[in-house]
Amino acid sequence: MSLTDLTATLGNFNIYAAIGRVEVAVEKFYRYDDTARTKTFCAEATATITSVYTYLKDNYSFNDKNDGNSQYLGHWNKNDMILSYSAVVSDLVDGKKIHTNMGSTPITETKINWDYLPGGQIDKPVDKRTGIVRKFMEKDVYWPVYNSSYSEWREKHGRGGDFMIYSRPEIHKLKKPIIIKLDTLCKPSEPM
């Protein structure tokens, strides 16, 4: 899967399923007890699930592990966001920021040419101005943001928080319905 704003955003997420459509059939009957001369009204129900809803759920906690590294969230400005591919590669390789221990295992040191993945600049702002003579504009500068950056901002301003997002539910018809036999329910016995 290629890196996009969606894959960077979702990263790890959960897929859930919920009952979409269900048909309930009820069979009603009396149970007779000739010895006690009572009758009991009962109902047996069967639920047939014919479709399910599926949806994605993801939480944004902005919490880091206590190993001194903070998860990279991209380079941001007021208008847009860009990603450093080298930081994302680092997260995939060893889960650390690129300037810490990227490629420190024997496999990554021998199999990947790290010279093509510069990492020292990940903590620096990025200026996307095109051309030498273009005027400096705030919209061209992107600042690195980490979980710790957001946590510091939240602490300083007393705003913000963790949150959950949900996708729009999609309904799916089941090829083979799920049939569930429910318990028999009976009213108290009454004389015949």
Summary of the structure (lengths in Angstrom):
residues: 192
radius of gyration: 29.5
end to end distance: 70.3
largest distance: 103.5
contacts: 431
relative contact order: 0.25
helix: 22%
strand: 41%
